[in-house]
Amino acid sequence: MTDPVRSAFNNIVLLMLLTSVGVGSLFLIGIEYLAGAVWSTPFRRVFEFLASVVLVIPVIAIPVYLNVHSVYHWSHTDAVAADKILSGKEPYLNETFFLIRLIAYFVVWIVFYFIFTSNSKKQDKTKDQKLTKRNIRFSALFMPLFALTLTFSAIDFLMSLEPHWFSTIFGVYFFAGTVLASLAAGTFLVIMFVQKGYFIKGIIKDHYYSFGALLFAFINFWAYIAFSQYMLIWYANLPEETFWFINKWEGSWMYFSIFLIITHFLVPYFALLSQPSKMNEKRLKFMSIWILFAHIIDLYWLVLPTFNPEGFVFSWNEIGFIILGLGLILTMFNWKARKENIIPIGDPKLKRGLDFRL
């Protein structure tokens, strides 16, 4: 296999990292509106800035589509014709429908990004409470579309790397990682803003505890879904399902799989287990970075075994794409933060959010 092919696989990791942070932030914005949460209102603009990452996702997806024959076995017509299973999946797994779905995902994400953020920015000037109600209604519309687009994007970009394999829980697995990654990125940036003095008034440990509790909850949720997926496939013991996990437990991938369990679950679980740890600014900041990198490891584990089943490979190729992904996230965030208020000053829940106590 050539380096361009390896880069094509790493580009998928990059794409799904941006999707996790950008679309996951949209989900957290929508959940805040629907739940009527007040504690997170002072920090909502942080997630609005992170959600701007969805604007660059279509650009990063272009190389994925142009290299579709290098990474997706189902894109080869001769292979499909000779394979009964792939022939049955051909109405869904074909280049034309693949492109149509990608465009649909990007349109949904970008449209709702502009809806949420434009109403939020407009409220800074008008103080109109109707804009909050408008975003609540749009959040209710966004949630089912979010579930569909995130699930099928995970199927298209990740699960179809092994077109014979299937898992009905895979979309939920990616959802858990997505929310965890976006929450970790947002928590880290909130703490950075607090340390720089932007959020110093009204920020107390109760706010930190809420972030820590959510991180802890989704760490457990990710582990629960990951174990459930493994357990159900192991128990059924069907060859068309088990090969996916077997490939990840052969050669050096076995050690990488163990490393994933340690980094993505055991370390953050025990680090955030106690109540004081969820309020500790330094620990919360460090674990936010840790969890975000654990998510990158998870994406690598999902993608790269298809490229090199013999064992994991890691060099400047992988490092370069990781740096590019994190750089794009920070660039988009910084671009928005320099242009707009970092606090939603027109939101009627802002004062209650600053006065929040558990």
Buried (B, 14 or more C-beta within 10 A) or exposed (E): EEEEBBBBBBBBBBBBBBBBBBBBBBBBBBBBBBEEBBBBBBBBBBBBBBBBBBBBBBEBBEBBEEBBEBBBBBBBEEEBEEBEEBEEBBEBBBBEEBEEBBEBBBEBBBBBBEBBBEBBBBBBEEEBEEBBEBBBEBBEEBBEBBBBBBBBBBBBBBBBBBBBBBBEBBBBBBBBBBBBBBBBBBBBBBBBBBEEEBBEEEBEBEBBBBBBBBBBBBBBBBBEBBEEBBEEBEEEEEEEBBBBBEBBEBBEBEEBBEBBEEBBBEBBEEBBEEEEBBBBEEBBBBBBEBBBBBBBBBBBBBBBBBBBEEBBBEEEEBEEBBEBBBEBBBEBBEEBBEEBEBBBEBBBBBEEBBEBEE
